[in-house]
Amino acid sequence: MKKNFVLDTNVLLHDPNAMTSFADNNVCVPIYVIEEIDHFKKELSELGQNARQASRMLDRFRERGDLRTGVEIQDGGMLRVLFATADHLKDMAPYHRDISLSHLMDRLIVGTALELRKAEPEVPVVFVTKDTNLRIRAVAMGLHAEDYSKENRDISELYTGTGDVGIDGDSIARLFKNEAVPVPEGMTFAENQYLVARNPMNPSQSCLTRVAAKDGMLQRIVELKDPVWGIRPRNKEQHFALDALLRDEIKLVTLIGKAGTGKTLLAIAAGLQKVAEEQTFTRLLVSRPIFPLGRDIGYLPGDVEEKLNPWMQPIHDNVEFLMGLSRPDRRGGRSYRELLDMGLMEVEPLTYIRGRSIPNQFMIVDEAQNLTPHEVKTIITRVGDGTKIVLTGDPYQIDNPYVDSVNNGLIYVSERFKHTRLAATVTLSKGERSELAEMAANLL
């Protein structure tokens, strides 16, 4: 049975393609949503771009038919723009003087959905908004309300990039001879998925492996005999991560994990190894989106580098740790500043990445959970020939109000690339920063 999905403004600002994402159901856009979108279209931010794209899509539908009666969507549904009746506006009049403009628009949008339900009682109405409080208010007014989630899954159901597999002892012995063994019959895994292969009859027999899904084979991952820029993996997940980071054939690595699991440190260590030691890449480029934790402190003095220093300090801390600045036996006497002066490393925000082409570089995008799917697409499409890109982040710690734990750039990339030979995902769960940091991550 078809339904009428009424979209709130924030749904289209989050994903302009939402109006074509409800299969063969009817999509209804209240006129007030278009008015709110109009306020955002001049912004230079992601919201402004999405507002302009939503307006262009609506205009293309307008050219194909009458939006008041409905224009057919590709999958068979209808797109309509809902207009309030005079009676509806009269009913809302007492609220105009007592509430803010944003709350007034919310009331008008919800009221439009209620009016649609009254006009078409035979068709179920679903109000779709990413505003939690507005969903609660809509339900209290008798509507069925839902969040807009393109993936429509819980974060616990998402791809982790790791797992376990049971194989016999002979196969494990062959793996330790660096021979590839077939994936057990009837089991399917993603390309470049990392698995702990165990012998069910003798659990102490195990091997760390990587899946070559195209060939249907398991391969033992390379044992790290020497530390990577002074770093040795402390658990199997970190071993998986370093394998993906150091494999030149894997061009996109997604590292997901809570605070203190070593995502950024491992990525920078592998980058320095590949740039400064092996010279596989010409430069290590580290970027991160600019989102404050808590209240922003306002404008900062100084030139661009001085303004960005507080935002990039977490990167500086990791590099200084790796360079051993606090130890007398630091690597070759080189400092973090020397890496910058030699052109081996660059730290910059993501603000100015649009329009660039980035070839032959080891690129790290930290805190990628704060990026929208569109932003992360813009970043990855900047990657030039010979460049490797690493996305790190914790989907449980999001500062961007327009994404959530499932619909963010980090998870979006992990899910979309999991069956491609160029990409690998590793989810790290064990904190290694300190005993206190691990306890805080688990208890707080």
C-alpha positions in Angstrom: 0.0 0.0 0.0 1.3 3.4 -0.9 2.0 6.0 1.7 2.3 9.8 1.7 5.7 10.8 3.1 5.8 14.5 4.2 9.4 15.8 4.3 10.7 18.4 6.8 13.2 21.0 5.7 16.2 19.3 7.4 15.7 16.2 5.4 16.3 18.0 2.1 19.1 20.0 3.6 20.7 16.7 4.7 20.1 14.9 1.4 18.5 16.7 -1.6 17.9 13.4 -3.3 15.6 12.4 -0.4 12.5 13.3 -2.5 13.3 10.4 -4.9 14.3 7.9 -2.1 11.0 6.5 -1.1 10.5 3.9 -3.8 7.0 4.0 -5.3 5.4 6.0 -2.4 4.2 9.6 -2.7 6.5 12.3 -1.5 5.0 15.6 -0.3 6.9 18.8 0.3 5.1 21.5 2.2 5.4 25.0 0.7 6.9 26.2 4.0 9.8 23.8 3.5 10.6 25.6 0.2 10.4 28.9 2.0 12.9 27.7 4.6 15.2 26.3 1.9 15.2 29.7 0.3 16.9 31.1 3.4 19.8 28.7 3.1 20.5 28.8 -0.7 22.9 31.8 -0.5 25.2 30.2 2.1 28.6 29.0 0.9 28.4 26.0 3.3 27.3 22.4 2.7 23.8 23.4 3.7 23.7 26.1 1.1 24.9 23.7 -1.6 22.2 21.2 -0.6 19.5 23.9 -0.5 20.4 25.0 -4.1 20.4 21.4 -5.3 17.0 20.7 -3.7 15.6 23.9 -5.4 17.0 22.8 -8.8 15.5 19.3 -8.4 12.1 20.8 -7.6 12.3 23.1 -10.5 13.1 20.2 -12.9 9.9 18.4 -11.6 8.0 21.7 -12.1 9.0 21.6 -15.7 7.5 18.1 -16.1 4.1 18.8 -14.7 1.9 20.4 -12.1 3.4 20.1 -8.6 0.0 20.8 -7.0 -1.6 17.7 -8.4 1.7 15.7 -8.5 4.5 14.8 -10.8 5.5 11.2 -11.3 8.8 10.1 -9.7 11.0 7.5 -11.5 9.9 4.5 -9.3 6.2 5.2 -9.7 5.4 7.5 -6.8 4.2 11.1 -7.1 6.0 14.3 -5.9 3.7 17.1 -4.7 4.1 20.5 -3.1 1.4 20.9 -0.4 -0.4 24.2 0.0 -2.2 25.2 3.2 -5.8 26.1 3.0 -7.3 29.3 4.3 -8.9 27.4 7.2 -5.6 25.9 8.1 -3.9 29.3 8.2 -6.7 30.7 10.3 -6.4 27.9 12.8 -2.7 28.6 13.2 -3.2 32.4 13.6 -3.3 32.5 17.4 0.2 31.0 17.6 1.8 33.6 15.4 2.4 36.2 18.1 3.6 33.8 20.8 6.3 31.6 19.2 9.5 32.1 17.3 9.6 32.0 13.5 11.4 28.6 13.5 8.7 27.1 15.8 6.0 28.7 13.7 7.4 27.1 10.6 7.6 23.7 12.4 3.9 24.0 13.4 2.9 24.9 9.9 4.8 22.0 8.4 3.3 19.5 10.9 -0.1 21.1 10.4 0.2 20.6 6.7 0.8 16.9 7.3 -2.2 16.7 9.6 -4.3 18.4 6.9 -3.1 15.9 4.3 -4.1 13.0 6.6 -7.6 14.6 7.0 -8.0 15.2 3.2 -6.8 11.7 2.3 -7.7 9.3 5.2 -7.3 6.2 3.0 -3.6 6.8 2.5 -1.2 6.5 5.5 0.8 9.7 6.2 4.3 9.5 7.5 6.1 12.7 8.7 9.8 12.5 8.1 12.2 14.7 10.0 15.7 14.6 11.5 14.6 16.8 14.3 14.1 14.6 17.4 11.9 17.1 19.3 9.8 17.7 16.2 9.2 14.0 15.8 8.0 13.8 19.4 5.7 16.8 18.9 4.3 15.3 15.7 3.6 12.0 17.4 1.9 13.9 20.3 -0.4 15.6 17.6 -1.4 12.2 16.3 1.0 11.7 13.4 3.3 8.8 12.6 6.8 10.3 12.5 10.1 8.8 11.4 13.8 9.8 11.2 15.3 10.0 7.7 18.0 7.3 7.4 19.1 6.4 4.0 20.9 3.3 5.3 18.0 2.5 7.7 20.2 0.4 9.9 21.5 0.5 13.4 25.2 1.2 13.8 25.7 -2.2 15.4 24.7 -3.8 12.1 27.2 -2.0 10.0 30.3 -3.4 8.4 33.3 -3.7 10.7 35.9 -5.0 8.2 37.0 -7.7 10.6 35.8 -11.1 11.9 36.6 -14.8 12.6 36.6 -17.9 10.5 37.0 -21.6 11.4 39.4 -23.6 9.2 41.3 -26.9 9.8 44.8 -27.3 11.2 46.3 -28.2 7.8 45.0 -25.0 6.3 46.5 -23.0 9.1 49.8 -24.7 8.6 49.7 -23.8 4.9 48.9 -20.2 5.8 52.1 -20.0 7.9 54.0 -21.2 4.9 52.6 -18.1 3.1 50.3 -20.2 0.9 46.8 -19.0 0.2 43.9 -21.3 1.2 40.3 -21.3 0.0 37.6 -19.6 1.9 35.4 -22.3 3.6 32.6 -23.5 1.4 29.3 -21.7 1.9 30.9 -18.6 3.5 31.1 -15.2 1.9 33.2 -12.2 3.0 33.9 -8.7 1.7 37.0 -7.9 -0.4 40.0 -7.2 1.9 38.1 -8.2 5.0 40.5 -9.2 7.9 39.8 -12.4 9.7 41.3 -14.4 12.6 41.4 -17.9 11.2 41.1 -20.5 14.0 41.1 -24.3 14.2 37.8 -25.2 16.0 39.4 -28.4 17.3 42.3 -26.5 18.7 41.5 -22.8 19.3 45.2 -22.0 20.1 45.9 -22.6 16.4 45.2 -19.3 14.8 46.4 -17.0 12.0 45.7 -13.4 11.0 44.4 -13.3 7.4 43.0 -11.1 4.7 40.3 -12.1 2.3 40.9 -12.0 -1.5 37.2 -12.3 -2.2 37.6 -12.2 -6.0 39.8 -15.3 -5.9 37.9 -16.9 -3.0 41.1 -17.2 -1.0 42.5 -16.4 2.5 46.0 -15.0 2.7 48.2 -14.6 5.8 48.9 -10.9 6.5 52.6 -9.9 6.5 54.2 -10.2 9.9 55.8 -6.9 11.0 59.3 -7.7 12.0 60.4 -4.1 12.5 58.4 -1.3 14.1 56.6 1.1 11.9 58.1 4.5 12.7 58.7 3.2 16.2 55.2 1.7 16.6 54.4 -1.9 17.0 50.8 -3.2 17.0 49.4 -4.0 20.4 46.5 -6.2 19.4 45.1 -8.0 16.3 43.0 -5.1 15.2 46.0 -2.7 15.1 47.9 -5.4 13.2 45.0 -5.5 10.7 45.1 -1.7 10.4 48.8 -1.5 9.8 48.6 -4.2 7.1 45.9 -2.2 5.3 47.9 1.0 5.7 51.1 -0.4 4.4 49.6 -2.3 1.4 50.2 -0.1 -1.7 47.5 -1.9 -3.7 44.8 -0.7 -1.1 44.2 2.9 -2.0 41.4 3.7 0.5 41.5 2.7 4.2 38.7 3.4 6.7 39.7 3.2 10.4 36.8 3.2 12.8 37.0 3.1 16.5 36.4 4.8 19.8 38.8 7.3 21.4 42.2 5.8 22.3 42.3 2.9 20.0 45.2 4.3 18.0 43.5 5.2 14.7 45.2 8.5 14.0 48.6 7.4 15.5 48.7 4.3 13.3 47.8 6.2 10.2 50.4 8.9 10.7 53.1 6.3 11.6 52.3 4.4 8.4 52.3 7.6 6.4 55.7 8.7 7.7 57.0 5.2 7.0 55.8 5.3 3.4 56.9 8.9 2.8 60.1 9.4 4.7 61.6 5.9 4.8 60.3 4.0 1.8 59.6 7.1 -0.3 56.6 5.5 -1.9 54.7 8.8 -1.7 56.1 12.3 -2.1 54.3 13.8 0.9 52.1 13.1 3.9 49.0 15.3 3.9 46.9 15.3 7.1 43.5 17.1 7.1 40.6 17.3 9.4 37.2 19.1 9.4 36.9 22.1 11.7 34.1 21.5 14.3 34.5 22.7 17.9 33.7 20.5 20.9 31.3 22.5 23.0 31.0 26.3 22.7 33.4 27.9 20.1 35.9 30.5 21.4 35.2 32.8 18.5 37.7 34.5 16.1 41.4 33.7 16.6 44.3 36.1 15.9 47.2 35.7 13.6 47.8 34.3 10.1 46.3 31.2 8.6 48.8 28.9 10.3 48.3 30.5 13.7 44.5 30.4 13.4 44.6 26.7 12.5 47.0 25.6 15.1 44.4 24.9 17.9 42.4 22.8 15.4 45.4 20.8 14.2 47.0 20.4 17.6 45.8 16.7 17.9 47.8 16.0 14.7 50.8 17.8 16.1 50.6 15.8 19.3 50.7 12.5 17.5 53.6 13.5 15.2 55.6 14.8 18.2 55.0 11.6 20.0 56.2 9.6 16.9 59.2 11.9 16.4 60.2 11.3 20.1 60.6 15.0 20.9 60.5 14.3 24.6 63.2 11.7 24.4 66.9 12.2 23.9 67.1 9.3 21.4 64.7 10.9 19.0 64.8 9.6 15.4 67.9 11.1 13.7 67.5 14.4 15.6 64.7 15.4 13.2 61.8 17.4 14.5 58.2 17.8 13.5 59.0 21.3 12.1 61.7 19.9 10.0 59.3 17.5 8.3 57.2 20.5 7.3 60.2 22.5 6.1 61.4 19.6 4.0 58.0 19.3 2.4 57.5 15.7 3.6 54.4 16.6 5.6 51.6 19.1 5.3 48.8 19.7 7.8 45.8 21.7 6.6 42.0 21.9 7.0 39.5 20.5 4.5 38.1 23.9 3.8 40.0 24.6 0.6 40.2 21.1 -0.9 37.5 21.6 -3.6 39.0 21.9 -7.1 42.4 20.4 -6.1 44.0 17.3 -7.5 46.3 15.5 -5.1 48.7 13.0 -6.8 51.3 10.7 -5.2 50.5 11.5 -1.6 49.6 9.6 1.6 46.5 11.5 2.7 44.9 11.2 6.1 41.5 12.7 6.9 41.0 12.7 10.6 37.6 13.0 12.4 35.9 11.9 9.2 32.7 11.1 11.2 31.9 14.8 11.1 31.7 14.9 7.3 28.6 14.5 5.3 28.4 11.8 2.5 28.6 14.6 -0.1 31.7 16.2 1.6 33.5 12.9 1.7 32.7 12.3 -2.0 34.2 15.7 -2.8 37.4 14.7 -0.9 37.9 11.3 -2.4 37.3 12.6 -5.9 40.3 14.9 -5.4 42.6 11.9 -5.1 45.1 11.8 -8.0 47.1 9.0 -9.5 49.3 7.2 -6.9 47.6 8.7 -3.8 46.4 6.7 -0.9 43.7 8.1 1.4 42.9 7.1 5.0 39.7 8.1 6.8 39.7 7.8 10.6 37.0 8.6 13.0 34.6 7.6 15.8 30.9 7.5 14.8 29.9 7.7 18.5 31.6 11.2 18.9 29.9 13.5 16.3 30.1 17.3 16.6 28.3 18.1 13.2 24.6 18.6 14.0 23.6 17.5 10.4 25.0 13.9 10.5 24.5 11.0 12.9 26.2 7.8 13.8 25.0 5.9 10.7 24.5 8.7 8.1 28.0 10.3 8.1 30.9 10.3 5.6 33.0 7.8 7.5 30.4 5.0 7.6 29.0 5.9 4.2 32.4 5.2 2.6 33.0 2.0 4.6 29.6 0.6 3.4 29.9 1.7 -0.2 33.5 0.4 -0.8 33.4 -2.9 1.2 33.2 -5.0 -2.0 36.0 -3.3 -3.9 39.6 -4.4 -4.2 40.9 -0.9 -3.7 39.5 -0.4 -0.2 39.7 -1.9 3.3 38.0 -1.2 6.6 39.2 -2.0 10.1 37.2 -1.4 13.3 39.3 -1.0 16.4 37.6 -1.7 19.7 40.4 -2.1 22.3 41.7 1.2 23.7 45.5 1.4 24.1 46.0 5.1 25.1 45.9 4.4 28.8 44.1 2.3 31.3 42.1 5.4 32.5 41.2 6.5 28.9 40.0 2.9 28.1 37.9 2.9 31.3 36.4 6.3 30.5 35.5 5.3 26.9 33.7 2.2 28.3 32.0 3.7 31.3 31.1 7.3 30.4 
